[in-house]
């Protein structure tokens, strides 16, 4: 935060300075007051402080939505999940606010979701289910109207497209060491972190030659060899030390020019744009680099447990899904018979 003058009341004029975005003004209130703290929390999630709050009548869907958003079931979700759910809940509030929650039926939810394509419809259904389940537990309704609403069929897709060695070569050729784009790519290549976690990584995550962090999404821990010796199955990034040396010292590796942490919301689009500028096909995202690391580790003979430790997966199903392309190649070529004896590869990070 920064201070710029004061209000007529005498309270300082605080502004939330977040990355390179426009400063967000905070309200005329003491810094430790509920009004100020609430506005500060909303500003951190990208919402304007001081927006009017609607008080809905008891028993309406609007009042249920507001109560749900104040519940532990909502507030204990990961920050990214809360932000996404909040947008959907406010959308539902605009449409259904005045309706009685006891009148809500499955057909109403189905009709509303029919306006959307399968993927966004299923995302909204997830929020409907959370809201309705909580409403049953809170005693607002006797039965769950979202329970019998089925997910829409989604065309078969691998989701985020894994990067290839050709993609990696093209990106490195376009973005030289010393650029933030190259630093981001090498950090993603080495850690396999989701972009929202990668922007939070810094020197404090490194101890005794190992980089460890807790994933925001799954709350699982990831452990990656950093300045220690690498096992033979871990590809790592030989250019990462040069990227670290070329970057200004800051609390996080991918800091802004002013040394502040980057926004996890904006950096994903920023990196996808950098990939397109490097000549990669549309759809190559930061998450595809995570899959690229998973595939490469599989090709080098990493076990499921080893890949899970690096990527922070909590089930082997996730790990197998990420590396199924490499597994298929090894099965066809007759090389998938277990891992070779472990070797150690020296590195200079």
Secondary structure, 3 states (H helix, E strand, C coil): CEEEEECCCCCEEEEECCCCCCCEECCCCCCCCHHHHHHHHHHHCCCCCCCCCCCCCCCEHHHHHHHHHCCHHHHCCCHHHHHHHHHHHHHHHHHHCCCEHHHCCHHHHHHHHCCCCHHHHHHHHHHHHHHHHHHHHCCCCCCCCCCCCCCCCCCCCCCCCCCCHHHHHHHHHHCCCCCHHHHHHHHHHHHCCCHHHHCCCCHHHEECCEEEEECCCCCCEEEEECCCCEECCCCCCCCHHHHHHHCCCCCCCCCCCCCCCCCHHHHHHHHHHHHHHCCCCCCCCHHHHHHHHHHHHHHCCCCHHHHHHHHCCCCHHHHHHHCHHHHHHHHHHCCCCCCCCCCEECCCC
